[in-house]
Amino acid sequence: MRRVIGSGLRWLGMAAWLGLAGAFGAAGVALAQDNRASGGVVGETHSSLGAPIPWGIGLQPAGGPVKEAIHDFNTLVLWIIVVITAFVLVLLAYAVWRYREGVNPTPSRTSHNTVLEVAWTVVPVLILLIIAIPSFRLIYYQDRARDADMTINVQGRQWYWHYAYPDHGTLAFDSRPIPDDELKPGQIRSLSVDEPLVIPVGATVRVLTTGQDVIHSFFVPALGVQKYTIPGRTLETWFRADREGTFYGQCNQICGTNHWFMPIEVRAVSPERFQAWIEEAKQRYAQGPAAAPALAAAPADPGLQLAGSRR
Ligand SMILES: [Cu+2]
């Protein structure tokens, strides 16, 4: 009788674990769908596409081709993980059930099986190959823009961002977050900035990053861009926004006390609006000969000069 109760309890325990796993899985899928749905709606308003949302799970909606490629790769790996996890779960459940003490009192003492051992070595190698090939392809895709329409220099500084548009003369400016008590409706705390990075929709933007003091990292999830900004070095990457919208990001390299003070706001606008902004920005940021140009004003930074000279 005790044995029956014991085995019953064990089964109950296992059923509970399976139930819990199923519930978590279902919740995860539901939240992922919820996330996608709200991303779509937000995207239509053009106000906060490419921003984190409450209870968001999964990747932010793609704002351009680099992020789409990341989504594809993420989906591939996710499904491989799902299949492996399900396979192991089924195998485990079967072994527990089939070889339980009640039906299998004398266990087999087999310790080697050549076919099995070769299989469980070769199959994981094949799985890694299936992951590695698109992974490398993605890394090289993100690496640099083959035919860039424009270049933006991004410099991480303690603690704000400095952006320069070398294709438009000396146009350069700093970008800082908006204080909590000055936020206007539609602006996001700790993400909205006073001077966003503005880009034209559909343009392939080459991004050259450097750091002025310590290592920062330029990270805009919805555009699929993440690059260190390292003092004395110029790194290259690129992005393109395929639709108008605002894409938020943050410095995601712990860079000091005010690390949180480095949000990124990228605004993708129509080419006409971009031209208008360029003209207006040139006026607004026009500085006296003493203060400008920004590139010449930073002789201690060979990285940025190199970036400027690459035009
Ligand atoms: Cu930083």
Residues whose N, C-alpha, C, O or C-beta is under 5 A from the ligand:
A	BS01	CU	I215 H216 S217 C251 Q253 C255 H259 M262
